[in-house]
Amino acid sequence: MSHPFIERSIGTIRREYLDEIFFWNERDLGSKLGHYVTYYNEARMHSSIHGNTPKGLSGAGQVGAINIRNYTWKTYCGNRFSIPIAA
């Protein structure tokens, strides 16, 4: 039953990240995938959970009101992805 979910996850990681980066060895790949996991869980919006992030949905990443005067960008995966946040 989990096979389609694993296939979807592998496809997403490959399309969104691995097809776009170069890695030197297994250690480098592990490090870069760790950065992608952080981005995927904390910043990437998921249509299957109605535009939320997994961290936001769990309540661990609840975001308060944004003060537009303290607006900046937070980057993930070596500046490959960035999202606006209130600093």
C-alpha positions in Angstrom: 0.0 0.0 0.0 2.9 2.4 0.6 4.5 1.8 -2.8 2.7 4.6 -4.6 3.6 7.1 -1.9 7.3 6.2 -1.9 7.3 6.5 -5.7 5.7 9.9 -5.5 8.2 11.1 -2.9 11.2 9.9 -4.9 9.8 11.5 -8.1 9.2 14.8 -6.3 12.7 14.9 -4.8 14.2 14.0 -8.2 12.2 16.6 -10.2 12.5 19.4 -7.7 16.0 19.0 -6.5 18.3 16.1 -7.7 17.9 16.8 -11.4 19.1 20.4 -10.8 22.2 19.8 -8.5 25.5 18.2 -8.7 26.9 16.2 -5.8 30.5 14.8 -5.4 29.9 11.7 -3.3 27.5 9.9 -1.0 28.4 12.2 1.9 27.8 15.4 -0.1 24.5 13.9 -1.4 23.4 13.1 2.2 24.1 16.7 3.3 22.2 18.2 0.4 19.2 15.9 0.9 19.2 17.0 4.5 18.8 20.6 3.4 16.0 19.6 1.1 14.2 17.7 3.8 14.2 20.9 5.9 12.9 22.9 3.0 10.3 20.3 2.2 8.9 20.1 5.7 9.2 23.8 6.8 8.7 25.9 3.7 7.3 24.0 0.7 3.6 24.3 0.3 1.8 21.0 -0.3 -1.4 20.9 -2.3 -2.5 17.7 -0.7 -2.7 19.5 2.7 -4.4 22.6 1.3 -1.3 24.8 0.8 0.1 24.1 4.3 3.5 22.8 5.2 3.9 19.6 7.2 5.6 21.6 10.1 2.8 24.2 10.0 0.1 21.6 10.0 1.6 19.8 13.0 1.4 23.1 15.0 5.2 23.2 15.5 5.6 26.0 13.0 2.7 28.3 13.7 3.3 31.7 12.3 1.9 34.8 13.9 0.9 38.1 12.3 3.5 39.4 9.9 4.9 42.9 10.4 5.6 44.2 6.9 8.4 46.4 8.1 10.4 43.3 9.2 10.0 41.5 5.9 12.9 39.4 4.5 13.6 36.2 2.5 14.7 32.9 4.1 16.7 30.6 1.9 16.9 26.8 1.8 19.2 24.3 0.0 22.1 26.7 -0.7 19.9 29.5 -1.9 18.1 27.3 -4.5 14.7 27.9 -2.8 13.6 31.0 -0.9 10.4 32.1 0.7 9.2 35.4 2.3 9.1 35.5 6.1 8.7 38.0 8.8 12.1 38.5 10.5 
